Amino acid sequence: MRSQKLFASESVNHAPVGNPTGDAPLPDLSVADLGIGKLLQSTTQLGDIVTGLRSLEDGNLQKGEGHDRSTTLMALSCYTRLDTLYSRTIELLLQVRNGNRHFKDEDRLKFDMVIDGFSISGCHNVQLDFLVYLYKQAHERIHSCIQSGGKAVLTTH
């Protein structure tokens, strides 16, 4: 089942983000350790699964069947895990953007986007800002899904 595979290969390494002692510099991060692509892919897969479930539920509601509370709880569990991962990753990306941390494999993060002849391939800060923005948008949508799912659980009998 796709939902079982969703987080099975997760290899995101989210060690403590802050520097509690302030004595030693924070270690460099690895783009691969953040699992940026996997996290975005998992989010998309979960969205597809929930969309499919909603269409099934809409058909069942027309037949008079009730809402499946356990499925909603499972989706909420997945979204809650994604919420935690996005929060930690945003915090780490902001540390990199602010110069407090560095990527040891920064070349894996570089991507190109051209808008009306302007390329961001050489603008590391713009790339980081774009990635932080993308993550914050996804994070907000996850919060919205958690809120609507929570309401659905509370209204089912």
C-alpha positions as CSV (number, residue, x, y, z in Angstrom):
1,M,0.0,0.0,0.0
2,R,1.3,3.5,-0.9
3,S,0.6,4.9,2.6
4,Q,2.8,2.3,4.3
5,K,5.7,3.2,2.0
6,L,5.2,6.9,2.5
7,F,7.6,7.3,5.4
8,A,9.3,3.9,5.3
9,S,12.4,5.1,3.4
10,E,12.6,8.3,5.4
11,S,16.3,9.1,6.1
12,V,16.0,12.7,7.3
13,N,18.6,13.4,9.9
14,H,17.3,16.1,12.2
15,A,19.8,16.4,15.0
16,P,19.3,19.2,17.5
17,V,19.1,22.4,15.6
18,G,20.4,24.9,18.1
19,N,23.8,25.2,19.7
20,P,23.0,24.8,23.5
21,T,26.5,25.5,24.8
22,G,27.5,28.2,22.3
23,D,31.1,27.0,22.6
24,A,31.7,24.9,19.5
25,P,30.6,25.8,16.0
26,L,27.7,23.9,14.6
27,P,28.6,21.1,12.2
28,D,28.0,21.5,8.5
29,L,24.8,20.1,7.1
30,S,24.4,17.7,4.2
31,V,21.7,18.4,1.7
32,A,21.2,14.7,1.4
33,D,20.6,14.4,5.2
34,L,17.8,16.9,5.0
35,G,16.0,14.7,2.5
36,I,14.5,17.8,0.8
37,G,13.3,15.8,-2.3
38,K,11.9,12.9,-0.3
39,L,10.0,15.3,2.1
40,L,8.4,17.1,-0.8
41,Q,7.6,13.8,-2.6
42,S,6.1,12.4,0.6
43,T,3.9,15.5,1.0
44,T,2.7,15.1,-2.6
45,Q,2.0,11.4,-2.2
46,L,0.0,12.0,1.0
47,G,-2.0,14.7,-0.7
48,D,-2.8,12.3,-3.5
49,I,-3.8,9.6,-1.1
50,V,-6.1,11.9,0.9
51,T,-7.6,13.3,-2.4
52,G,-8.4,9.7,-3.4
53,L,-9.9,8.9,-0.1
54,R,-12.1,12.0,-0.2
55,S,-13.5,11.0,-3.6
56,L,-14.3,7.6,-2.2
57,E,-15.9,9.1,0.9
58,D,-18.0,11.4,-1.2
59,G,-19.3,8.4,-3.1
60,N,-20.0,6.6,0.2
61,L,-21.7,9.6,1.7
62,Q,-24.1,9.7,-1.2
63,K,-25.0,6.0,-0.4
64,G,-25.6,6.9,3.2
65,E,-22.4,5.4,4.7
66,G,-20.5,7.2,7.4
67,H,-17.1,8.8,7.6
68,D,-14.2,6.4,8.4
69,R,-12.6,7.9,11.5
70,S,-9.6,5.6,11.6
71,T,-8.6,6.7,8.1
72,T,-8.8,10.3,9.1
73,L,-6.7,9.6,12.2
74,M,-4.1,7.8,10.1
75,A,-3.9,10.8,7.7
76,L,-3.7,13.2,10.6
77,S,-0.8,11.1,12.0
78,C,1.1,11.4,8.7
79,Y,0.4,15.1,8.5
80,T,1.6,15.6,12.1
81,R,4.9,13.9,11.2
82,L,5.3,16.0,8.1
83,D,4.6,19.1,10.3
84,T,7.4,18.2,12.6
85,L,9.8,17.5,9.7
86,Y,8.9,20.7,7.9
87,S,9.4,22.8,11.1
88,R,12.9,21.3,11.7
89,T,13.9,21.7,8.1
90,I,12.8,25.3,7.9
91,E,14.7,26.0,11.0
92,L,17.9,24.4,9.6
93,L,17.4,26.2,6.2
94,L,17.1,29.5,8.0
95,Q,20.3,28.9,9.9
96,V,22.1,28.2,6.6
97,R,20.5,31.3,5.0
98,N,21.6,33.5,8.0
99,G,25.2,32.1,7.9
100,N,25.0,30.1,11.1
101,R,25.3,26.8,9.4
102,H,26.7,25.6,6.0
103,F,26.0,22.8,3.6
104,K,29.1,20.6,3.0
105,D,27.5,19.5,-0.3
106,E,26.0,22.8,-1.4
107,D,26.3,22.0,-5.0
108,R,23.5,19.4,-4.6
109,L,21.2,22.3,-3.7
110,K,21.8,24.4,-6.7
111,F,19.0,24.6,-9.3
112,D,18.2,27.0,-12.1
113,M,15.2,28.9,-12.8
114,V,15.0,31.6,-15.5
115,I,12.5,34.3,-15.4
116,D,12.4,36.7,-18.4
117,G,16.1,36.1,-19.0
118,F,17.2,36.4,-15.3
119,S,18.7,33.2,-14.0
120,I,19.0,32.4,-10.3
121,S,21.7,29.7,-10.8
122,G,24.4,31.9,-9.4
123,C,22.3,33.5,-6.6
124,H,22.7,31.2,-3.6
125,N,20.7,33.4,-1.3
126,V,17.8,33.7,-3.8
127,Q,17.8,29.9,-4.1
128,L,17.7,29.5,-0.3
129,D,15.0,32.1,0.0
130,F,12.9,30.3,-2.6
131,L,13.4,26.9,-0.9
132,V,12.4,28.4,2.5
133,Y,9.4,30.0,0.9
134,L,8.4,26.7,-0.7
135,Y,8.7,24.9,2.6
136,K,6.8,27.6,4.5
137,Q,3.9,27.4,2.0
138,A,3.8,23.6,2.2
139,H,4.0,23.8,6.0
140,E,1.0,26.2,6.1
141,R,-1.0,23.8,3.9
142,I,-0.1,20.9,6.2
143,H,-1.4,23.0,9.2
144,S,-4.6,23.6,7.3
145,C,-5.1,19.9,6.6
146,I,-4.4,19.1,10.3
147,Q,-7.1,21.6,11.4
148,S,-9.7,20.4,8.9
149,G,-8.9,16.7,9.7
150,G,-9.2,17.4,13.4
151,K,-12.6,19.0,12.9
152,A,-13.7,15.9,10.9
153,V,-12.6,13.6,13.7
154,L,-14.5,15.6,16.3
155,T,-17.7,15.7,14.2
156,T,-17.8,11.9,13.5
157,H,-19.6,9.6,15.9
